[in-house]
């Protein structure tokens, strides 16, 4: 099999990655062409110790890193909350941005991303954490908490507030949750599924989603009740008892990727 044949299946995905990394189709495609031109001209080689896809991305990064543009973050003078998800990504430091895209979008493991970036898996993981924290700070939202146990509701409210979000209400029953959602128009909902005598958190969320296109995070001791394939799907599910870092990571992912899907559909 020739080099061209072995790399051809991976090129569309490399172009996708390059465009996301650089912020434009023109720039991303130019870096991909430069990497392939250098390879075909014999100016550089693919690593024989790596799978072809990993080696291809590694080659791309070597070309990209040689450009001074790769070391520069985007000059963001506007309020970051007004930026699109792609602009938020470009505002991150280049290494953090690359680590996040390689793992979250391209599906590489920490070890594979480390080979591509010439970093240790631990450094890659730290870059991802820093990128997620930056995204979370940029995506501060209005949060509605649906939870019938007052101690857990207070714990969630404290965690959410410490992350920079604003809790616009807490509700212990289905009817209260729906009413507060209509009045406060939250940007995110954290919901238990079992509200005791207050009804079902699933029913509350289902009714809320008829009026608002917002991400939902279920926080529950009964995850099996959400594994039915019926709407609302448990895209984001946290099992009680939960860790603060789990709440933090899940909120960041839910807000970022929901805004990404919404902008893509616009």
Secondary structure as GFF3:
##gff-version 3
##sequence-region A 1 266
A	DSSP	alpha_helix	3	22	.	.	.	ID=ss1
A	DSSP	alpha_helix	25	40	.	.	.	ID=ss2
A	DSSP	alpha_helix	52	65	.	.	.	ID=ss3
A	DSSP	three_ten_helix	68	71	.	.	.	ID=ss4
A	DSSP	three_ten_helix	80	82	.	.	.	ID=ss5
A	DSSP	alpha_helix	85	90	.	.	.	ID=ss6
A	DSSP	alpha_helix	94	100	.	.	.	ID=ss7
A	DSSP	pi_helix	101	105	.	.	.	ID=ss8
A	DSSP	alpha_helix	110	117	.	.	.	ID=ss9
A	DSSP	alpha_helix	121	138	.	.	.	ID=ss10
A	DSSP	beta_strand	142	146	.	.	.	ID=ss11
A	DSSP	alpha_helix	150	162	.	.	.	ID=ss12
A	DSSP	beta_strand	166	171	.	.	.	ID=ss13
A	DSSP	alpha_helix	174	184	.	.	.	ID=ss14
A	DSSP	beta_strand	188	191	.	.	.	ID=ss15
A	DSSP	three_ten_helix	196	198	.	.	.	ID=ss16
A	DSSP	alpha_helix	201	208	.	.	.	ID=ss17
A	DSSP	beta_strand	215	220	.	.	.	ID=ss18
A	DSSP	three_ten_helix	223	226	.	.	.	ID=ss19
A	DSSP	beta_strand	237	239	.	.	.	ID=ss20
A	DSSP	alpha_helix	244	265	.	.	.	ID=ss21
###
